[in-house]
Amino acid sequence: MLPDLVDAVGAEHVVAGDDPAVADLCADEALGVPAGKPAYVVWPADRDEVAAVVRAARAAGASVTARGAGTGLSGAATPDDGAVLVSFARMDRILEVDPVDAVAVVQPGVSLEALDAAAGEHGLTYPVHPGEQSASLGGTVATNAGGMRAVRYGVTRAHVLGLEAVLADGSLVRTGGRLAKVSAGYDLTQLLVGSEGTLALVTEVIVRLHPALPCRRTVLAPFSSAQAVTGAVARVVGAGLAPSVCEYLDGPTMRAICDNAGLALGLPEGLLDADHLLVELAGRRQERVDEDAEELAEVLGSLGAAEVFDLPAGSARRLVEAREKAFWAVKAAGADEVVDLVVPRSAMATFLSRARAAGGTHGARVLGCGHAGDGNVHLAVFQPDPERLAATLHDVFAAGIALGGAVSGEHGVGRAKAHQLAAFGDPVALDVLRRVRGAMDPDGTLNPGCSIR
Amino acid sequence: MLPDLVDAVGAEHVVAGDDPAVADLCADEALGVPAGKPAYVVWPADRDEVAAVVRAARAAGASVTARGAGTGLSGAATPDDGAVLVSFARMDRILEVDPVDAVAVVQPGVSLEALDAAAGEHGLTYPVHPGEQSASLGGTVATNAGGMRAVRYGVTRAHVLGLEAVLADGSLVRTGGRLAKVSAGYDLTQLLVGSEGTLALVTEVIVRLHPALPCRRTVLAPFSSAQAVTGAVARVVGAGLAPSVCEYLDGPTMRAICDNAGLALGLPEGLLDADHLLVELAGRRQERVDEDAEELAEVLGSLGAAEVFDLPAGSARRLVEAREKAFWAVKAAGADEVVDLVVPRSAMATFLSRARAAGGTHGARVLGCGHAGDGNVHLAVFQPDPERLAATLHDVFAAGIALGGAVSGEHGVGRAKAHQLAAFGDPVALDVLRRVRGAMDPDGTLNPGCSIR
């Protein structure tokens, strides 16, 4: 296989998988997913090189795993042993930002930060903020990444208008376009988004951009229970306030992220341990945002918020950033697993309560925060014993599924949750998706250990 | 097959396909698609009866076509000869409107009008308005229907959160849920939306609702060219005005729809024949909508609008309704075909110009209107000679595809555009989608004459 890979990308862009220089590339940020042992790591420069790599690997019976920035939380970028690991680090160009059609055309190795900055030069924004702006476009397309702004703008899926990708047989496919809408056959774009490199390797992405909203107000409201927060979220969203951030944080998580960020909000001591709702409003005109913030404060006050803190811009920005980094805070605090379940918005508090009860049964500490507007709950689970951790996770997932939830809201399935998806997904749907996968990759070349199995 | 169908739905809900009573059910509203000759028409009452019908048809080697309200424009509800035509007219219940999660759960036979009215009782709206509010939810899911409000809210695809459906083998599958977002395996919901009854028969739909926006202002601006309208659209959308309607109408179309609706706008005679931009703004507070309407008028004036008419509420409503009925106006005027191409928003005027030139070459009259904010152009083509009509359409489609377009923006492929999709779609993508179809329906039971072939 090595000569073919060298032919494909050039000798200087192939490294053996056991070279210590590539050790950091053999895993992503998922807790509990061990690093893979790829045969080779390659850095293609363009679509043709990606196609040649896939053909070379397939001919040799090796699998292929795509890797963006490696910031994923489910192990989708962790290669199978013996795989060819394809880094998109060299395919990192923003090919075009088009303010007339409000789209950008980018290579998969572009970071969210770079894309958003380029869009900003035209008064536009790419509003997918999954908590790590160094994430690559390709990685976020593969995992259908979400984040805090999804409550207003939707997840990655809502922004991908077209793709260019290499299929398992090395052929190049183009889907969608610079088109706001399309109804011309099954939507292959949408099938590829969230498929975690198991159906194709994305080589180019056309995304929708939005007008930037320069004016903001951010409000923090401590409540006496998660149930009260859940009720408030429905009212805030239902009132049409269209928050750009609508986050739940329990007391310990709030304390952890403030500690981690060195952030002192100046809350009265007792209130820091409350159940918090953090809401950001954004708009084109400051006076409207201010007026909405007053309406928001009234709604939250009437629903039993202990206080409604109107955060100064600096504190607001730092708190939102600290919340985005919550994963790192709980990782630093020694969390053994981070759960990314999604449930109906109205069921968030019930789910949290049942998850904590499951933790209690198995001696695990369970902290929570979440994208409250979307019902997407992130739980940090502290239980170092592997068996008791597994038992806790089983009960937590079962509780979420029983409430109508799904095993991942935004981190994806990857390797970390493939067995939970198999256990808790609709069996008929899984059978269909296995057949779809088989039809698109009959030899199991693309990321075989990942996603639908 | 008849005894099995009678077993499935009861004798009173099966009628032979050649019974004159069902003649109206054997076609939809697509121009140029002849009525099919189904073996039987059946009216199942629930998911289990749908499954039994599919099993009975498959066992007999007959195909199955689903039919909603029959308002489709591409022949997707027109059965193959010998098919079992499944009417969803009896499955027309709104099972739930949930204002807390802002979702509705409906059977496929529910009309858009009924759903929007039920949502309205909770201060919510289902904003998919494809021009015919008697359309069924199931039909709009099958075709991924769009319409005028898509510029603000997105098409049907953006609103479907979960499905229950019967697969080709009669098994029942459930996808998604009351979940604002999900990243748990390939998105089967999105694969089924727009698949026109070729992958599954939908038996239940979970849709997202939005807060209703009670305040409106509507502006009509005649320009001297379609190019000027296209330029204005980019500015209106780019300014963040988030129009709820953003329509282009050429002079003849404006005249036809006003005549058809008996609507006198009182425009100076010369201006009626201009290229028109119709923009509706909607919001929660009238003073903001008024302020935005003033900003809009300034923008349009600065871009060369001959006038900016602030339409009184009654005229505005009637004009928007008349535009929604444009298909009927051009049908009444004798149009031989209606084209539904989508191109990049910025390419709309160029496409219109090339389409008219193609009409000139083949002696066809080509009128146009379109969802300008989405680049979705509807052309009425007048050319009674079948060969010259076909030549015109070929050149029109080729022009749209050359500009980066797709063969359908919102009407779907159905039978009417299956050959255009085959001719103009990405061949690798079509091959993939054929394999997906084969994996899900290996015997070709579901609507075989339709969509990807």
Interface residues (C-beta under 8 A of the other chain):
Chain A: D98 P99 V100 D101 A102 V103 G123 L124 T143 N144 A145 G146 A150 V151 G154 V155 R157 A158 L167 S171 L172 V173 R174 T175 G176 G177 R178 L179 A180 K181 V182 S183 A184 G185 Y186 D187 L188 Q190 L191 V193 G194 S195 L199 P211 L213 A234 V237 G238 A239 G240 R284 R288 V342 V343 P344 R345 S346 G373 D374 G375 N376 G404 G405 A406 V407 S408 G409 E410 H411 G412 V413 K417 L421 G425 D426 V428 A429 L430 V432 L433 R435 V436 R437 G438 A439 M440 S451 I452
Chain B: D98 P99 V100 D101 A102 V103 G123 L124 T143 N144 A145 G146 A150 V151 G154 V155 R157 A158 L167 S171 L172 V173 R174 T175 G176 G177 R178 L179 A180 K181 V182 S183 A184 G185 Y186 D187 L188 Q190 L191 V193 G194 S195 L199 P211 L213 A234 V237 G238 A239 G240 R284 R288 V342 V343 P344 R345 S346 G373 D374 G375 N376 G404 G405 A406 V407 S408 G409 E410 H411 G412 V413 K417 L421 G425 D426 V428 A429 L430 V432 L433 R435 V436 R437 G438 A439 M440 S451 I452
